[in-house]
Amino acid sequence: MSSDLSPHDPNVVAARHDPVYDDLHASAEFAELKRRYRGFAFPATAAFLVWYLTYVVLSMWAGGFMSKQVVGNINVALVLGLLQFATTFVIAWLYSNYSTKRLDPLARELDERFVSLSKGAPGGKDLR
């Protein structure tokens, strides 16, 4: 008689994962990595969403302001719209620098620990 549980059932998959993952997840370094990531990602996302929604709100309810000419046929709406693109690239650049300096060294340390723990695991296989 076959089991009612599929091998793709999340509970079955979770039950058969290697305990090395649990050890790393419980470590202070992993918690620090998550804290650092969230310390950048959440504020940057919130700031960008506020900036984007400000643009949308101004476009919907401040038509007079948005249609003011800045130079020639270039109006405030066009300038702010182009600044949305610039903001996206600036945030990506800032994240890349932040990640290189603050996240990658800690992630490499965790990866090295993972490799050493997984080699010491039963079967000595690399779990990556």
Secondary structure, 3 states (H helix, E strand, C coil): CCCCCCCCCHHHHHHCCCHHHHHHHCCHHHHHHHHHHHHHHHHHHHHHHHHHHHHHHHHHHCHHHHCCEEECCEEHHHHHHHHHHHHHHHHHHHHHHHHHHHHHHHHHHHHHHHHHHHHCCCCCCCCC
